[in-house]
Amino acid sequence: MANKDKNKVKTDNRAKTLRFVSFWSVIILVAILLLANILFDGLLGKALSFDFSMSGNNSLSQESIDYINSLPQDSNIRIIGLLDKPENLANSPYQYIVPLLDDYQAKSNGRITVEYINPEVYPSIINQLDPKGVYDLSSGNYVVAYNNNVKVISPYDCFAYDNSQSTSYAMVPTANNVEYTFTNAILQLARGYSFRAYIITGLQEEGSVYLTSILESIGCDVSELPVSDNFTVPEDCNLLILNGPNTDISESMYVKLQEYLYNGGDMIVAVNYSASNVTEKFTNLNNVLHYVSLHIDDSVIRDNNASYQLESSGFNSLTDLNGQIVSVNNELADFTQFKSSFARPVRDFGTPHSYIQVYPVASTSENAMAVKTDENGQTTDYENEGQYNVAMYGTFDGMVDPPEVMVFGTTNFTSDNYIANFGFNDSNVEFLRAVIRMLLGTDDSDALQIVSKPLDDYSLDQTKVTGSAQTMVLVIFMIVIPLGLVIAAAIVYNRRKNL
């Protein structure tokens, strides 16, 4: 009986020891894994990070890398986040911004540094970056500083949004423009601005945030030009833009704009036909356009050709590039079709001066109609079926510096709503770039083609799976991790064997 009791005590001690060893083995293994993860992330995190995704949201494109490395080696480009560096990136815009900015620094060969300085903790950073108080250096924004100039970038400016789903409480992003925004900011600060563009405001237009970004990427410094009783076009204006007005200009503005064209000014006009302007005839604006023999009608185009329709009503449709404009600028020959929505017809006004040259730019099928509606949206009149122009270009022949005017009867080329929904690399938007370059007389030899990236695209791009990356991933997952598990298992086994 005594021997049985002795054996029982021994068995109980053995069980306690086994539990003790098992418990602490797990604790030690977890601690080793955590420590290894911290060391690997701190020492080798960037070296062991790979972006194999098709969209490449966390890595720079070769276009950006080549441009940045073409800058002088002693370039001191600072990207400063006016906030504490975000740690919890999930479900925030910073999940696309922070890793990509790290990649800018890693691949710039010392040309770019990325810093996070919270102005609430270090208020002196504001005066350091903007001693004259010119910029809105709000906490939470990013600042790109180069060549004694700065550009402010809001995190929310780095994305395109679906305006049809966005509300006053939440914006629904559709595309990642982080690389486009930051690389073009560096480009603008490095190159400086070669041109000056003014966008007329105060005519119940929607806004031109994305249009401004496009202009800046081409080298235009952009300012708003509000309507007023003493409206005048600044002398340094290289390009004047009227983007989506819903009310007509005043008679005094008509005089000033015609004077601007008389002096060889260049202009882009984009209007559409909507509930906000259904009764607007744009009488004074048309008087300006008559100077180059162009006219915008007070009707809306409906294309009855099913192969051109984007929806059954025919008010959203495709239009073709009209080949006549290619004779003016052969760069436009790269385009074929565009998307048009609720477009007003643009036509030749028929001014009998031989020096005025008018060119169709974008045209419907031959089965389109011009439809007039009242303020309630009821159709009241139809014009004859035929081909209509959605965009036209007018200029003078035989002058050294003639006026040049591009008129769009749809805002599908210039509006924030369209560009946000379809992105910067959409055909309409690329065509707009080409038109701007044509009017400014510049080419695209040094333009950067940074495209929008889709969000949350987890498909793999096989071209990114390089030999070195494959080897590193193979070593980590097939050798390092299994070897660590084997060693841990051997330690546990040895301890248990000797119990």
Contacts in CASP RR format, 6 or more apart in sequence:
PFRMAT RR
TARGET T0000
AUTHOR 0000-0000-0000
METHOD contacts of the structure
MODEL  1
MANKDKNKVKTDNRAKTLRFVSFWSVIILVAILLLANILFDGLLGKALSF
DFSMSGNNSLSQESIDYINSLPQDSNIRIIGLLDKPENLANSPYQYIVPL
LDDYQAKSNGRITVEYINPEVYPSIINQLDPKGVYDLSSGNYVVAYNNNV
KVISPYDCFAYDNSQSTSYAMVPTANNVEYTFTNAILQLARGYSFRAYII
TGLQEEGSVYLTSILESIGCDVSELPVSDNFTVPEDCNLLILNGPNTDIS
ESMYVKLQEYLYNGGDMIVAVNYSASNVTEKFTNLNNVLHYVSLHIDDSV
IRDNNASYQLESSGFNSLTDLNGQIVSVNNELADFTQFKSSFARPVRDFG
TPHSYIQVYPVASTSENAMAVKTDENGQTTDYENEGQYNVAMYGTFDGMV
DPPEVMVFGTTNFTSDNYIANFGFNDSNVEFLRAVIRMLLGTDDSDALQI
VSKPLDDYSLDQTKVTGSAQTMVLVIFMIVIPLGLVIAAAIVYNRRKNL
14 499 0 8 1.000
17 499 0 8 1.000
18 496 0 8 1.000
18 499 0 8 1.000
21 492 0 8 1.000
21 495 0 8 1.000
21 496 0 8 1.000
21 499 0 8 1.000
22 492 0 8 1.000
22 496 0 8 1.000
25 488 0 8 1.000
25 491 0 8 1.000
25 492 0 8 1.000
25 495 0 8 1.000
29 488 0 8 1.000
32 488 0 8 1.000
40 48 0 8 1.000
46 102 0 8 1.000
46 106 0 8 1.000
48 472 0 8 1.000
48 476 0 8 1.000
49 58 0 8 1.000
50 464 0 8 1.000
50 469 0 8 1.000
50 472 0 8 1.000
50 473 0 8 1.000
51 57 0 8 1.000
51 58 0 8 1.000
51 59 0 8 1.000
51 464 0 8 1.000
52 460 0 8 1.000
52 461 0 8 1.000
52 464 0 8 1.000
52 465 0 8 1.000
52 469 0 8 1.000
53 457 0 8 1.000
53 458 0 8 1.000
53 459 0 8 1.000
53 460 0 8 1.000
53 461 0 8 1.000
54 457 0 8 1.000
54 459 0 8 1.000
54 460 0 8 1.000
54 461 0 8 1.000
55 176 0 8 1.000
55 453 0 8 1.000
55 454 0 8 1.000
55 455 0 8 1.000
55 457 0 8 1.000
56 453 0 8 1.000
56 457 0 8 1.000
56 461 0 8 1.000
56 464 0 8 1.000
57 96 0 8 1.000
57 99 0 8 1.000
57 100 0 8 1.000
57 176 0 8 1.000
57 178 0 8 1.000
57 453 0 8 1.000
57 455 0 8 1.000
57 457 0 8 1.000
58 96 0 8 1.000
58 99 0 8 1.000
58 100 0 8 1.000
58 103 0 8 1.000
59 100 0 8 1.000
59 103 0 8 1.000
60 100 0 8 1.000
60 103 0 8 1.000
60 104 0 8 1.000
60 107 0 8 1.000
60 179 0 8 1.000
60 183 0 8 1.000
61 179 0 8 1.000
61 450 0 8 1.000
61 451 0 8 1.000
63 183 0 8 1.000
63 448 0 8 1.000
63 449 0 8 1.000
63 450 0 8 1.000
64 104 0 8 1.000
64 179 0 8 1.000
64 183 0 8 1.000
64 448 0 8 1.000
64 450 0 8 1.000
65 107 0 8 1.000
67 183 0 8 1.000
67 186 0 8 1.000
67 187 0 8 1.000
67 448 0 8 1.000
68 77 0 8 1.000
68 104 0 8 1.000
68 107 0 8 1.000
68 108 0 8 1.000
68 111 0 8 1.000
68 112 0 8 1.000
68 183 0 8 1.000
68 186 0 8 1.000
69 107 0 8 1.000
69 108 0 8 1.000
69 109 0 8 1.000
69 111 0 8 1.000
71 77 0 8 1.000
71 111 0 8 1.000
71 190 0 8 1.000
73 109 0 8 1.000
73 110 0 8 1.000
73 111 0 8 1.000
75 111 0 8 1.000
75 112 0 8 1.000
75 146 0 8 1.000
75 190 0 8 1.000
76 111 0 8 1.000
76 113 0 8 1.000
76 146 0 8 1.000
77 108 0 8 1.000
77 111 0 8 1.000
77 112 0 8 1.000
77 113 0 8 1.000
77 144 0 8 1.000
77 145 0 8 1.000
77 146 0 8 1.000
77 186 0 8 1.000
77 189 0 8 1.000
78 112 0 8 1.000
78 113 0 8 1.000
78 115 0 8 1.000
78 143 0 8 1.000
78 144 0 8 1.000
78 145 0 8 1.000
78 146 0 8 1.000
79 101 0 8 1.000
79 104 0 8 1.000
79 105 0 8 1.000
79 112 0 8 1.000
79 113 0 8 1.000
79 114 0 8 1.000
79 115 0 8 1.000
79 142 0 8 1.000
79 143 0 8 1.000
79 144 0 8 1.000
79 145 0 8 1.000
79 182 0 8 1.000
80 114 0 8 1.000
80 115 0 8 1.000
80 116 0 8 1.000
80 117 0 8 1.000
80 125 0 8 1.000
80 129 0 8 1.000
80 142 0 8 1.000
80 143 0 8 1.000
80 145 0 8 1.000
81 114 0 8 1.000
81 115 0 8 1.000
81 116 0 8 1.000
81 117 0 8 1.000
81 140 0 8 1.000
81 141 0 8 1.000
81 142 0 8 1.000
81 143 0 8 1.000
82 117 0 8 1.000
82 118 0 8 1.000
82 119 0 8 1.000
82 125 0 8 1.000
82 137 0 8 1.000
82 138 0 8 1.000
82 139 0 8 1.000
82 140 0 8 1.000
82 141 0 8 1.000
82 142 0 8 1.000
82 143 0 8 1.000
83 116 0 8 1.000
83 118 0 8 1.000
83 139 0 8 1.000
83 140 0 8 1.000
84 116 0 8 1.000
84 118 0 8 1.000
84 121 0 8 1.000
85 98 0 8 1.000
85 116 0 8 1.000
86 92 0 8 1.000
86 94 0 8 1.000
86 98 0 8 1.000
89 95 0 8 1.000
89 98 0 8 1.000
89 99 0 8 1.000
93 155 0 8 1.000
93 156 0 8 1.000
93 158 0 8 1.000
93 159 0 8 1.000
93 173 0 8 1.000
94 155 0 8 1.000
96 158 0 8 1.000
96 159 0 8 1.000
96 176 0 8 1.000
96 178 0 8 1.000
96 455 0 8 1.000
97 142 0 8 1.000
97 155 0 8 1.000
97 158 0 8 1.000
97 178 0 8 1.000
100 178 0 8 1.000
100 179 0 8 1.000
100 182 0 8 1.000
101 114 0 8 1.000
101 182 0 8 1.000
102 114 0 8 1.000
104 112 0 8 1.000
104 114 0 8 1.000
104 182 0 8 1.000
105 112 0 8 1.000
105 113 0 8 1.000
105 114 0 8 1.000
112 186 0 8 1.000
117 125 0 8 1.000
118 139 0 8 1.000
119 125 0 8 1.000
119 126 0 8 1.000
119 137 0 8 1.000
119 139 0 8 1.000
120 139 0 8 1.000
126 137 0 8 1.000
129 135 0 8 1.000
129 137 0 8 1.000
129 143 0 8 1.000
129 145 0 8 1.000
129 150 0 8 1.000
130 137 0 8 1.000
130 150 0 8 1.000
135 143 0 8 1.000
135 150 0 8 1.000
135 152 0 8 1.000
136 152 0 8 1.000
137 143 0 8 1.000
137 152 0 8 1.000
140 154 0 8 1.000
140 155 0 8 1.000
141 152 0 8 1.000
141 153 0 8 1.000
141 154 0 8 1.000
141 155 0 8 1.000
142 152 0 8 1.000
142 153 0 8 1.000
142 154 0 8 1.000
142 155 0 8 1.000
142 182 0 8 1.000
143 150 0 8 1.000
143 151 0 8 1.000
143 152 0 8 1.000
143 153 0 8 1.000
144 150 0 8 1.000
144 151 0 8 1.000
144 153 0 8 1.000
144 182 0 8 1.000
144 185 0 8 1.000
144 186 0 8 1.000
144 189 0 8 1.000
145 189 0 8 1.000
146 186 0 8 1.000
146 189 0 8 1.000
146 190 0 8 1.000
147 189 0 8 1.000
147 190 0 8 1.000
147 192 0 8 1.000
149 189 0 8 1.000
149 192 0 8 1.000
150 189 0 8 1.000
151 185 0 8 1.000
151 188 0 8 1.000
151 189 0 8 1.000
153 181 0 8 1.000
153 182 0 8 1.000
153 185 0 8 1.000
156 171 0 8 1.000
157 181 0 8 1.000
157 209 0 8 1.000
157 213 0 8 1.000
158 176 0 8 1.000
158 177 0 8 1.000
158 178 0 8 1.000
158 181 0 8 1.000
158 182 0 8 1.000
159 171 0 8 1.000
159 173 0 8 1.000
159 174 0 8 1.000
159 175 0 8 1.000
159 176 0 8 1.000
159 177 0 8 1.000
159 178 0 8 1.000
160 173 0 8 1.000
160 174 0 8 1.000
160 175 0 8 1.000
160 177 0 8 1.000
160 210 0 8 1.000
160 419 0 8 1.000
160 420 0 8 1.000
160 421 0 8 1.000
160 423 0 8 1.000
160 424 0 8 1.000
160 452 0 8 1.000
161 171 0 8 1.000
161 172 0 8 1.000
161 173 0 8 1.000
161 174 0 8 1.000
161 420 0 8 1.000
162 172 0 8 1.000
162 173 0 8 1.000
162 174 0 8 1.000
162 420 0 8 1.000
162 421 0 8 1.000
163 416 0 8 1.000
163 417 0 8 1.000
163 420 0 8 1.000
163 421 0 8 1.000
164 421 0 8 1.000
165 172 0 8 1.000
166 172 0 8 1.000
173 455 0 8 1.000
174 420 0 8 1.000
174 421 0 8 1.000
174 423 0 8 1.000
174 455 0 8 1.000
175 423 0 8 1.000
175 452 0 8 1.000
175 453 0 8 1.000
175 454 0 8 1.000
175 455 0 8 1.000
176 452 0 8 1.000
176 453 0 8 1.000
176 454 0 8 1.000
176 455 0 8 1.000
177 423 0 8 1.000
177 424 0 8 1.000
177 452 0 8 1.000
177 453 0 8 1.000
178 453 0 8 1.000
179 450 0 8 1.000
179 453 0 8 1.000
180 217 0 8 1.000
180 424 0 8 1.000
180 450 0 8 1.000
180 451 0 8 1.000
180 452 0 8 1.000
181 213 0 8 1.000
183 448 0 8 1.000
183 450 0 8 1.000
184 213 0 8 1.000
184 216 0 8 1.000
184 217 0 8 1.000
184 448 0 8 1.000
184 450 0 8 1.000
187 217 0 8 1.000
187 448 0 8 1.000
188 216 0 8 1.000
188 217 0 8 1.000
188 219 0 8 1.000
191 219 0 8 1.000
191 446 0 8 1.000
192 219 0 8 1.000
193 216 0 8 1.000
193 219 0 8 1.000
193 220 0 8 1.000
193 221 0 8 1.000
194 219 0 8 1.000
194 220 0 8 1.000
194 442 0 8 1.000
195 218 0 8 1.000
195 219 0 8 1.000
195 220 0 8 1.000
195 221 0 8 1.000
195 238 0 8 1.000
195 239 0 8 1.000
195 440 0 8 1.000
195 442 0 8 1.000
196 220 0 8 1.000
196 221 0 8 1.000
196 223 0 8 1.000
196 234 0 8 1.000
196 236 0 8 1.000
196 237 0 8 1.000
196 238 0 8 1.000
196 239 0 8 1.000
197 215 0 8 1.000
197 220 0 8 1.000
197 221 0 8 1.000
197 222 0 8 1.000
197 223 0 8 1.000
197 237 0 8 1.000
197 238 0 8 1.000
197 239 0 8 1.000
197 240 0 8 1.000
197 241 0 8 1.000
198 222 0 8 1.000
198 223 0 8 1.000
198 224 0 8 1.000
198 225 0 8 1.000
198 233 0 8 1.000
198 234 0 8 1.000
198 237 0 8 1.000
198 239 0 8 1.000
198 240 0 8 1.000
198 241 0 8 1.000
199 208 0 8 1.000
199 211 0 8 1.000
199 212 0 8 1.000
199 222 0 8 1.000
199 223 0 8 1.000
199 224 0 8 1.000
199 225 0 8 1.000
199 241 0 8 1.000
199 242 0 8 1.000
199 243 0 8 1.000
200 224 0 8 1.000
200 225 0 8 1.000
200 226 0 8 1.000
200 227 0 8 1.000
200 240 0 8 1.000
200 241 0 8 1.000
200 242 0 8 1.000
200 243 0 8 1.000
200 245 0 8 1.000
201 207 0 8 1.000
201 224 0 8 1.000
201 225 0 8 1.000
201 226 0 8 1.000
201 227 0 8 1.000
202 226 0 8 1.000
202 227 0 8 1.000
203 227 0 8 1.000
203 242 0 8 1.000
203 244 0 8 1.000
203 245 0 8 1.000
203 246 0 8 1.000
203 247 0 8 1.000
203 248 0 8 1.000
203 249 0 8 1.000
204 245 0 8 1.000
204 246 0 8 1.000
204 247 0 8 1.000
204 276 0 8 1.000
205 243 0 8 1.000
205 244 0 8 1.000
205 245 0 8 1.000
205 246 0 8 1.000
206 244 0 8 1.000
206 415 0 8 1.000
206 416 0 8 1.000
206 417 0 8 1.000
207 243 0 8 1.000
207 415 0 8 1.000
207 416 0 8 1.000
208 241 0 8 1.000
208 243 0 8 1.000
208 414 0 8 1.000
208 416 0 8 1.000
209 416 0 8 1.000
210 416 0 8 1.000
210 419 0 8 1.000
210 420 0 8 1.000
210 424 0 8 1.000
211 241 0 8 1.000
211 243 0 8 1.000
211 414 0 8 1.000
211 415 0 8 1.000
211 416 0 8 1.000
211 419 0 8 1.000
212 222 0 8 1.000
213 424 0 8 1.000
214 419 0 8 1.000
214 424 0 8 1.000
214 429 0 8 1.000
214 432 0 8 1.000
214 433 0 8 1.000
214 436 0 8 1.000
215 222 0 8 1.000
215 239 0 8 1.000
215 436 0 8 1.000
216 222 0 8 1.000
217 447 0 8 1.000
217 448 0 8 1.000
218 433 0 8 1.000
218 436 0 8 1.000
218 437 0 8 1.000
218 440 0 8 1.000
218 442 0 8 1.000
218 447 0 8 1.000
220 238 0 8 1.000
220 239 0 8 1.000
220 436 0 8 1.000
220 440 0 8 1.000
225 231 0 8 1.000
225 233 0 8 1.000
225 234 0 8 1.000
225 240 0 8 1.000
227 249 0 8 1.000
227 250 0 8 1.000
227 253 0 8 1.000
229 252 0 8 1.000
231 250 0 8 1.000
231 252 0 8 1.000
231 253 0 8 1.000
231 256 0 8 1.000
232 256 0 8 1.000
233 240 0 8 1.000
233 256 0 8 1.000
233 257 0 8 1.000
233 259 0 8 1.000
233 260 0 8 1.000
237 260 0 8 1.000
237 265 0 8 1.000
238 266 0 8 1.000
238 440 0 8 1.000
239 266 0 8 1.000
239 267 0 8 1.000
239 268 0 8 1.000
239 436 0 8 1.000
239 439 0 8 1.000
239 440 0 8 1.000
240 257 0 8 1.000
240 260 0 8 1.000
240 265 0 8 1.000
240 266 0 8 1.000
240 267 0 8 1.000
240 268 0 8 1.000
241 267 0 8 1.000
241 268 0 8 1.000
241 269 0 8 1.000
241 270 0 8 1.000
241 414 0 8 1.000
242 249 0 8 1.000
242 267 0 8 1.000
242 268 0 8 1.000
242 269 0 8 1.000
242 270 0 8 1.000
242 271 0 8 1.000
242 285 0 8 1.000
243 268 0 8 1.000
243 270 0 8 1.000
243 411 0 8 1.000
243 414 0 8 1.000
243 415 0 8 1.000
244 270 0 8 1.000
244 271 0 8 1.000
244 272 0 8 1.000
244 411 0 8 1.000
244 414 0 8 1.000
244 415 0 8 1.000
245 271 0 8 1.000
245 277 0 8 1.000
245 282 0 8 1.000
245 285 0 8 1.000
246 274 0 8 1.000
246 276 0 8 1.000
246 277 0 8 1.000
246 280 0 8 1.000
247 277 0 8 1.000
247 280 0 8 1.000
248 280 0 8 1.000
248 281 0 8 1.000
248 282 0 8 1.000
248 283 0 8 1.000
248 284 0 8 1.000
248 285 0 8 1.000
249 257 0 8 1.000
249 284 0 8 1.000
249 285 0 8 1.000
249 288 0 8 1.000
250 284 0 8 1.000
251 284 0 8 1.000
253 284 0 8 1.000
254 284 0 8 1.000
254 285 0 8 1.000
254 287 0 8 1.000
254 288 0 8 1.000
257 267 0 8 1.000
257 288 0 8 1.000
258 287 0 8 1.000
258 288 0 8 1.000
258 291 0 8 1.000
260 267 0 8 1.000
261 267 0 8 1.000
261 288 0 8 1.000
261 291 0 8 1.000
261 292 0 8 1.000
261 403 0 8 1.000
261 405 0 8 1.000
262 291 0 8 1.000
262 403 0 8 1.000
264 399 0 8 1.000
264 401 0 8 1.000
264 402 0 8 1.000
264 403 0 8 1.000
264 404 0 8 1.000
265 401 0 8 1.000
265 403 0 8 1.000
265 404 0 8 1.000
266 403 0 8 1.000
266 404 0 8 1.000
266 405 0 8 1.000
266 439 0 8 1.000
266 440 0 8 1.000
267 403 0 8 1.000
267 404 0 8 1.000
267 405 0 8 1.000
267 406 0 8 1.000
268 405 0 8 1.000
268 406 0 8 1.000
268 407 0 8 1.000
268 408 0 8 1.000
268 414 0 8 1.000
268 435 0 8 1.000
268 436 0 8 1.000
268 439 0 8 1.000
269 285 0 8 1.000
269 289 0 8 1.000
269 296 0 8 1.000
269 405 0 8 1.000
269 406 0 8 1.000
269 407 0 8 1.000
269 408 0 8 1.000
270 407 0 8 1.000
270 408 0 8 1.000
270 409 0 8 1.000
270 410 0 8 1.000
270 411 0 8 1.000
270 413 0 8 1.000
270 414 0 8 1.000
270 415 0 8 1.000
271 277 0 8 1.000
271 282 0 8 1.000
271 285 0 8 1.000
271 296 0 8 1.000
271 344 0 8 1.000
271 408 0 8 1.000
271 409 0 8 1.000
271 411 0 8 1.000
272 341 0 8 1.000
272 342 0 8 1.000
272 343 0 8 1.000
272 344 0 8 1.000
272 409 0 8 1.000
272 410 0 8 1.000
272 411 0 8 1.000
272 412 0 8 1.000
273 299 0 8 1.000
273 300 0 8 1.000
273 342 0 8 1.000
273 343 0 8 1.000
273 344 0 8 1.000
274 342 0 8 1.000
275 375 0 8 1.000
275 377 0 8 1.000
278 373 0 8 1.000
278 374 0 8 1.000
278 375 0 8 1.000
278 377 0 8 1.000
279 298 0 8 1.000
279 374 0 8 1.000
279 375 0 8 1.000
280 298 0 8 1.000
281 298 0 8 1.000
282 296 0 8 1.000
282 298 0 8 1.000
285 296 0 8 1.000
286 295 0 8 1.000
286 296 0 8 1.000
286 349 0 8 1.000
289 295 0 8 1.000
289 296 0 8 1.000
289 349 0 8 1.000
289 405 0 8 1.000
289 407 0 8 1.000
290 349 0 8 1.000
290 351 0 8 1.000
291 403 0 8 1.000
292 356 0 8 1.000
292 358 0 8 1.000
292 394 0 8 1.000
292 395 0 8 1.000
292 396 0 8 1.000
292 403 0 8 1.000
292 405 0 8 1.000
293 348 0 8 1.000
293 349 0 8 1.000
293 350 0 8 1.000
293 351 0 8 1.000
293 353 0 8 1.000
293 356 0 8 1.000
293 358 0 8 1.000
293 394 0 8 1.000
294 346 0 8 1.000
294 347 0 8 1.000
294 348 0 8 1.000
294 349 0 8 1.000
294 358 0 8 1.000
294 392 0 8 1.000
294 394 0 8 1.000
294 405 0 8 1.000
294 407 0 8 1.000
295 346 0 8 1.000
295 347 0 8 1.000
295 348 0 8 1.000
295 349 0 8 1.000
296 344 0 8 1.000
296 345 0 8 1.000
296 346 0 8 1.000
296 407 0 8 1.000
296 409 0 8 1.000
297 344 0 8 1.000
297 345 0 8 1.000
297 346 0 8 1.000
297 347 0 8 1.000
297 370 0 8 1.000
298 344 0 8 1.000
298 372 0 8 1.000
299 344 0 8 1.000
299 345 0 8 1.000
299 370 0 8 1.000
299 371 0 8 1.000
299 372 0 8 1.000
299 381 0 8 1.000
299 383 0 8 1.000
300 315 0 8 1.000
300 342 0 8 1.000
300 343 0 8 1.000
300 344 0 8 1.000
300 370 0 8 1.000
300 371 0 8 1.000
300 372 0 8 1.000
300 373 0 8 1.000
301 315 0 8 1.000
301 317 0 8 1.000
301 340 0 8 1.000
301 343 0 8 1.000
301 344 0 8 1.000
301 345 0 8 1.000
301 364 0 8 1.000
301 368 0 8 1.000
301 369 0 8 1.000
301 370 0 8 1.000
301 371 0 8 1.000
301 388 0 8 1.000
301 390 0 8 1.000
302 313 0 8 1.000
302 314 0 8 1.000
302 315 0 8 1.000
302 368 0 8 1.000
302 369 0 8 1.000
302 370 0 8 1.000
302 371 0 8 1.000
303 309 0 8 1.000
303 314 0 8 1.000
303 317 0 8 1.000
303 318 0 8 1.000
303 364 0 8 1.000
303 365 0 8 1.000
303 367 0 8 1.000
303 368 0 8 1.000
303 369 0 8 1.000
304 314 0 8 1.000
304 365 0 8 1.000
304 367 0 8 1.000
304 368 0 8 1.000
304 369 0 8 1.000
304 385 0 8 1.000
305 317 0 8 1.000
305 364 0 8 1.000
305 365 0 8 1.000
305 366 0 8 1.000
305 367 0 8 1.000
305 368 0 8 1.000
307 365 0 8 1.000
308 314 0 8 1.000
308 317 0 8 1.000
308 318 0 8 1.000
308 319 0 8 1.000
308 364 0 8 1.000
308 365 0 8 1.000
308 367 0 8 1.000
308 368 0 8 1.000
309 316 0 8 1.000
309 317 0 8 1.000
309 318 0 8 1.000
310 316 0 8 1.000
310 317 0 8 1.000
310 318 0 8 1.000
310 339 0 8 1.000
315 341 0 8 1.000
315 342 0 8 1.000
316 339 0 8 1.000
316 340 0 8 1.000
316 341 0 8 1.000
316 342 0 8 1.000
317 339 0 8 1.000
317 340 0 8 1.000
317 364 0 8 1.000
317 365 0 8 1.000
317 368 0 8 1.000
318 337 0 8 1.000
318 338 0 8 1.000
318 339 0 8 1.000
318 340 0 8 1.000
319 337 0 8 1.000
319 338 0 8 1.000
319 339 0 8 1.000
319 340 0 8 1.000
319 343 0 8 1.000
319 362 0 8 1.000
319 363 0 8 1.000
319 364 0 8 1.000
319 390 0 8 1.000
319 391 0 8 1.000
320 336 0 8 1.000
320 337 0 8 1.000
320 362 0 8 1.000
320 363 0 8 1.000
320 364 0 8 1.000
320 365 0 8 1.000
321 332 0 8 1.000
321 333 0 8 1.000
321 335 0 8 1.000
321 336 0 8 1.000
321 337 0 8 1.000
321 338 0 8 1.000
321 361 0 8 1.000
321 362 0 8 1.000
322 359 0 8 1.000
322 360 0 8 1.000
322 361 0 8 1.000
322 362 0 8 1.000
322 363 0 8 1.000
322 389 0 8 1.000
323 333 0 8 1.000
324 359 0 8 1.000
324 360 0 8 1.000
325 332 0 8 1.000
325 359 0 8 1.000
325 360 0 8 1.000
325 361 0 8 1.000
325 393 0 8 1.000
326 332 0 8 1.000
326 333 0 8 1.000
327 359 0 8 1.000
328 359 0 8 1.000
328 393 0 8 1.000
328 395 0 8 1.000
328 438 0 8 1.000
329 434 0 8 1.000
329 438 0 8 1.000
331 434 0 8 1.000
331 437 0 8 1.000
331 438 0 8 1.000
331 443 0 8 1.000
331 444 0 8 1.000
332 431 0 8 1.000
332 434 0 8 1.000
332 435 0 8 1.000
332 438 0 8 1.000
334 434 0 8 1.000
335 427 0 8 1.000
335 430 0 8 1.000
335 431 0 8 1.000
335 434 0 8 1.000
337 427 0 8 1.000
338 362 0 8 1.000
338 390 0 8 1.000
338 412 0 8 1.000
338 413 0 8 1.000
338 427 0 8 1.000
338 428 0 8 1.000
338 431 0 8 1.000
339 412 0 8 1.000
339 422 0 8 1.000
339 427 0 8 1.000
339 428 0 8 1.000
340 362 0 8 1.000
340 364 0 8 1.000
340 390 0 8 1.000
340 410 0 8 1.000
340 412 0 8 1.000
341 410 0 8 1.000
341 411 0 8 1.000
341 412 0 8 1.000
341 418 0 8 1.000
342 410 0 8 1.000
343 390 0 8 1.000
343 409 0 8 1.000
343 410 0 8 1.000
343 412 0 8 1.000
344 409 0 8 1.000
344 410 0 8 1.000
345 370 0 8 1.000
345 388 0 8 1.000
345 389 0 8 1.000
345 390 0 8 1.000
345 409 0 8 1.000
346 389 0 8 1.000
346 390 0 8 1.000
346 391 0 8 1.000
346 392 0 8 1.000
346 407 0 8 1.000
346 408 0 8 1.000
346 409 0 8 1.000
347 388 0 8 1.000
347 389 0 8 1.000
347 392 0 8 1.000
348 358 0 8 1.000
348 392 0 8 1.000
350 358 0 8 1.000
354 397 0 8 1.000
355 396 0 8 1.000
355 397 0 8 1.000
355 398 0 8 1.000
355 399 0 8 1.000
356 394 0 8 1.000
356 395 0 8 1.000
356 396 0 8 1.000
356 397 0 8 1.000
357 394 0 8 1.000
357 395 0 8 1.000
357 396 0 8 1.000
357 397 0 8 1.000
358 392 0 8 1.000
358 393 0 8 1.000
358 394 0 8 1.000
359 392 0 8 1.000
359 393 0 8 1.000
359 394 0 8 1.000
360 389 0 8 1.000
360 391 0 8 1.000
360 392 0 8 1.000
361 389 0 8 1.000
361 390 0 8 1.000
361 391 0 8 1.000
361 392 0 8 1.000
361 393 0 8 1.000
361 406 0 8 1.000
362 389 0 8 1.000
362 390 0 8 1.000
362 391 0 8 1.000
362 408 0 8 1.000
363 387 0 8 1.000
363 388 0 8 1.000
363 389 0 8 1.000
363 390 0 8 1.000
364 386 0 8 1.000
364 387 0 8 1.000
364 388 0 8 1.000
364 389 0 8 1.000
364 390 0 8 1.000
365 387 0 8 1.000
366 385 0 8 1.000
366 386 0 8 1.000
366 387 0 8 1.000
367 385 0 8 1.000
367 386 0 8 1.000
368 385 0 8 1.000
368 386 0 8 1.000
368 387 0 8 1.000
368 388 0 8 1.000
369 382 0 8 1.000
369 383 0 8 1.000
369 384 0 8 1.000
369 385 0 8 1.000
369 386 0 8 1.000
370 382 0 8 1.000
370 383 0 8 1.000
370 388 0 8 1.000
371 379 0 8 1.000
371 381 0 8 1.000
371 382 0 8 1.000
371 383 0 8 1.000
372 379 0 8 1.000
372 380 0 8 1.000
372 381 0 8 1.000
372 382 0 8 1.000
373 379 0 8 1.000
373 380 0 8 1.000
374 380 0 8 1.000
390 408 0 8 1.000
390 409 0 8 1.000
390 410 0 8 1.000
391 406 0 8 1.000
391 407 0 8 1.000
391 408 0 8 1.000
391 409 0 8 1.000
391 410 0 8 1.000
391 413 0 8 1.000
392 406 0 8 1.000
392 407 0 8 1.000
393 404 0 8 1.000
393 405 0 8 1.000
393 406 0 8 1.000
393 407 0 8 1.000
394 404 0 8 1.000
394 405 0 8 1.000
394 406 0 8 1.000
394 407 0 8 1.000
395 402 0 8 1.000
395 403 0 8 1.000
395 404 0 8 1.000
395 405 0 8 1.000
396 402 0 8 1.000
396 403 0 8 1.000
404 438 0 8 1.000
404 439 0 8 1.000
406 435 0 8 1.000
406 439 0 8 1.000
408 414 0 8 1.000
411 417 0 8 1.000
411 418 0 8 1.000
412 418 0 8 1.000
412 428 0 8 1.000
413 428 0 8 1.000
413 429 0 8 1.000
413 431 0 8 1.000
413 432 0 8 1.000
413 435 0 8 1.000
414 432 0 8 1.000
418 428 0 8 1.000
418 429 0 8 1.000
419 426 0 8 1.000
419 429 0 8 1.000
422 428 0 8 1.000
422 429 0 8 1.000
423 429 0 8 1.000
423 452 0 8 1.000
424 450 0 8 1.000
424 451 0 8 1.000
424 452 0 8 1.000
425 449 0 8 1.000
425 451 0 8 1.000
425 452 0 8 1.000
433 444 0 8 1.000
433 447 0 8 1.000
434 444 0 8 1.000
437 443 0 8 1.000
437 444 0 8 1.000
END
